[in-house]
Amino acid sequence: MIKAILFDYGGVYGEEGFSALLKRLAKISGKPYEFIFSLAFRKICIEDGFVAGKVPEEYFWKEILRGLNLSEDKVDINELREYMYEYFKPRDYMEKLVDSLRSSHVVGLLSDQTAWLDELDRRYNIYSHFDYLFISFKIGLTKHDPKIFDYACEKMQIAPPEVYFVDDNPENIQLALKKGLKGHVYRDFDALIKEMKELGILKNRNSRKKIPLEKAIKPYIKELEDALELRHPSPTIYLDAIQYRLRLLKKFINRVQERYEFEIYEDF
């Protein structure tokens, strides 16, 4: 029986803002994305310990600029940071899922995140939706170290087989499975909901109330309207914000078109 669910942040509970930042750096520097990922994530975040809180944010930016042969007078770090935050927002449907799970399960956030997550929490009130926080920069452990799963289970006082971990990185799920946890490689929200029902985490309800299309699509329209009303001094961030929300809307419309019968429910 599953008693606790742990969610990753970037790419699961929230959008993947770090990847958006690296893609932006690739455009600025002309370097391949893989090179920048290796520098930023593998070296600075993991090997040098930025994610685990061993080095400050200033070190991250200094090493990034040095590794990409960029000078501070040509790169606005504050603008890059804001660009990343814009893409790092929590997903509304995940927030709703987490809130619904808390009535019957222990829910935690387990993620390789830096102090940037504190800023995201100040903006979007993330932490209050979880019972436990296992954030790498706060506890000094990353998902590259299997001990993080021992630590989480011990703090929650729940046995590993009773914990369900959701992450978009298969390698992290493999480590969790080796520690006895159950896991799900996140690719699609519908697939996650389906498996949660199969495991008994979520119950199938036969009397669910359908939401009209207009009501379901309203939050996406609001997001787009907010982006259009945005008056950011940087044209790049302004345009990227609009394009991001347009992609969300397009993805939603495609999902509707793929389903011959429109079905969105008020609960899970």
C-alpha positions in Angstrom: 0.0 0.0 0.0 1.4 3.4 -1.0 1.5 5.8 1.9 3.7 8.6 0.5 4.3 10.2 -2.9 7.4 12.2 -3.7 7.5 14.6 -6.6 10.4 16.0 -8.5 10.1 19.7 -9.3 11.6 20.7 -12.7 9.8 18.8 -15.5 7.2 17.3 -13.1 5.6 19.5 -10.5 6.9 22.6 -12.3 8.1 23.5 -15.8 11.7 22.9 -16.7 13.2 26.4 -16.2 16.8 25.2 -16.0 16.7 23.7 -19.5 15.2 27.0 -20.8 18.1 28.9 -19.3 20.7 26.5 -20.9 19.0 26.9 -24.3 19.1 30.7 -23.9 22.8 30.5 -23.1 23.4 28.3 -26.2 21.8 31.1 -28.3 23.9 33.8 -26.7 27.2 31.9 -26.8 26.8 29.9 -30.0 27.9 26.8 -28.1 26.1 23.4 -28.4 23.4 22.7 -25.9 25.1 19.4 -24.8 28.3 21.3 -24.1 26.5 23.8 -21.9 24.5 21.1 -20.1 27.7 19.2 -19.3 29.3 22.4 -18.0 26.4 23.8 -16.1 24.8 20.6 -14.7 27.4 17.9 -14.6 30.3 20.0 -13.6 29.0 23.1 -11.7 25.8 21.7 -10.2 26.9 18.2 -9.4 30.7 17.9 -9.3 31.3 21.3 -7.9 28.4 21.0 -5.5 26.1 24.0 -6.5 23.0 21.9 -6.2 24.0 20.5 -2.8 24.6 24.1 -1.5 28.4 23.7 -1.4 29.1 26.8 -3.6 27.1 30.0 -3.9 25.2 31.2 -6.9 27.9 33.7 -7.7 30.2 30.8 -8.4 27.7 29.3 -10.8 27.5 32.4 -12.9 31.2 33.1 -12.8 32.0 29.5 -14.0 29.3 29.7 -16.7 30.6 32.9 -18.1 34.2 31.7 -18.0 33.3 28.4 -19.6 31.4 30.1 -22.4 34.0 32.8 -22.9 31.4 35.5 -22.1 32.1 38.7 -20.2 29.8 40.2 -17.6 29.6 43.5 -19.5 28.0 41.6 -22.4 25.6 39.4 -20.4 22.9 40.6 -18.0 22.8 38.0 -15.3 19.7 39.4 -13.7 17.8 39.2 -17.0 19.0 35.6 -17.4 17.8 34.8 -13.9 14.4 36.4 -14.6 14.2 34.5 -17.9 14.7 31.2 -16.0 12.1 32.1 -13.3 9.5 32.8 -16.0 9.9 29.2 -17.3 10.2 27.6 -13.8 6.5 28.1 -12.8 4.6 25.3 -11.0 2.0 23.5 -13.2 -1.6 24.2 -12.1 -2.7 20.7 -12.8 0.1 19.2 -10.7 -0.7 21.6 -7.8 -4.3 20.4 -7.9 -3.2 16.7 -7.9 -0.8 17.2 -5.0 -3.5 19.1 -3.0 -6.0 16.2 -3.6 -3.5 13.6 -2.6 -2.7 15.2 0.8 -6.1 14.2 2.2 -5.1 10.5 2.0 -1.3 10.4 1.6 1.9 12.0 2.8 3.2 14.2 0.0 6.8 15.4 -0.4 8.9 17.4 -2.8 12.3 15.7 -3.6 14.3 17.6 -6.1 17.9 18.6 -7.1 17.3 22.3 -6.7 19.3 25.2 -5.6 18.4 28.3 -3.6 16.5 29.4 -6.7 13.6 27.3 -5.5 13.3 29.5 -2.4 12.8 32.5 -4.8 10.2 30.5 -6.8 8.4 29.7 -3.5 8.3 33.4 -2.7 6.7 34.1 -6.0 4.4 31.0 -6.4 3.9 29.6 -2.9 5.2 26.2 -3.7 6.3 24.8 -0.3 2.9 25.1 1.4 1.5 22.4 -0.8 3.8 19.7 0.6 4.2 17.9 3.9 7.9 17.3 3.4 10.7 19.1 1.5 13.8 17.2 0.5 15.6 19.8 -1.5 19.3 19.2 -2.4 20.7 22.6 -1.4 18.9 22.3 2.0 19.9 18.8 2.9 23.3 18.5 1.2 22.3 15.4 -0.8 21.5 15.0 -4.5 19.6 12.3 -6.4 23.0 11.1 -7.6 23.4 9.7 -4.1 21.0 6.9 -3.2 21.3 8.0 0.4 18.8 10.8 -0.4 16.0 8.1 -0.6 17.1 6.6 2.8 17.0 10.1 4.3 13.5 10.9 2.9 12.0 7.6 4.1 13.6 8.0 7.5 12.3 11.5 7.9 8.8 10.5 6.9 9.0 7.3 8.9 7.6 5.4 6.0 9.1 2.2 4.6 10.6 2.4 1.0 8.0 0.0 -0.6 5.3 2.3 0.6 6.8 5.3 -1.1 6.0 6.3 -4.8 8.5 8.6 -6.5 7.7 10.6 -9.6 10.6 11.9 -11.6 11.2 12.7 -15.3 14.8 11.3 -15.3 14.9 7.4 -15.7 18.2 7.3 -13.9 16.8 8.8 -10.8 13.9 6.3 -10.8 16.3 3.4 -11.2 18.2 4.5 -8.1 14.9 4.8 -6.2 13.8 1.4 -7.3 17.1 -0.1 -6.1 16.4 1.4 -2.7 13.0 -0.3 -2.6 10.8 2.6 -3.6 8.2 2.4 -6.3 8.6 4.9 -9.1 7.2 6.4 -12.2 9.2 8.0 -15.1 7.1 11.1 -15.8 6.3 11.7 -19.5 2.6 12.4 -19.6 0.1 13.5 -17.0 -2.6 11.1 -18.2 -0.2 8.2 -17.9 0.7 9.2 -14.3 -3.0 9.4 -13.3 -3.7 6.0 -15.0 -0.9 4.3 -13.0 -1.9 6.0 -9.8 -5.4 4.6 -10.2 -4.0 1.1 -11.0 -1.9 1.3 -7.8 -4.9 2.4 -5.7 -3.3 5.8 -5.0 -6.2 7.5 -6.8 -9.7 6.0 -6.8 -11.8 5.7 -9.9 -15.0 7.6 -9.5 -18.0 6.8 -11.7 -19.9 9.9 -10.7 -17.4 12.6 -11.8 -18.8 15.8 -13.1 -17.7 16.9 -16.5 -16.4 20.5 -17.0 -17.5 22.4 -20.0 -14.9 23.1 -22.6 -15.1 26.9 -21.9 -14.4 26.4 -18.2 -11.5 24.0 -18.8 -9.8 26.3 -21.3 -10.3 29.5 -19.3 -7.1 29.2 -17.3 -5.0 28.9 -20.5 -6.7 31.9 -21.9 -6.0 33.9 -18.7 -2.3 32.9 -18.9 -2.2 34.2 -22.4 -3.9 37.4 -21.5 -1.5 37.9 -18.6 1.4 37.5 -21.0 0.0 40.0 -23.4 -0.5 42.5 -20.6 3.1 42.0 -19.5 5.2 45.1 -19.8 8.7 43.8 -19.2 11.5 46.1 -20.2 13.2 43.3 -22.1 11.5 42.6 -25.4 13.1 39.1 -25.4 11.6 38.0 -22.1 8.2 39.6 -23.2 8.1 37.7 -26.4 9.3 34.5 -24.8 6.6 34.7 -22.2 3.9 35.0 -24.9 5.4 32.2 -27.0 5.6 29.9 -23.9 1.9 30.4 -23.2 0.9 30.0 -26.8 2.7 26.6 -26.7 0.7 25.7 -23.6 -2.5 26.6 -25.4 -1.6 24.8 -28.6 -0.7 21.7 -26.6 -4.0 21.8 -24.9 -5.9 22.2 -28.1 -4.0 19.3 -29.7 -4.9 17.1 -26.7 -8.6 18.0 -27.2 -8.5 17.2 -30.9 -6.8 13.9 -30.3 -9.8 12.9 -28.1 -13.0 12.4 -30.0 -15.0 13.0 -26.8 -13.9 15.8 -24.7 -13.5 14.7 -21.1 -12.1 16.9 -18.3 -13.2 16.3 -14.7 -13.3 18.4 -11.7 -11.4 15.8 -9.7 -9.0 13.0 -10.3 
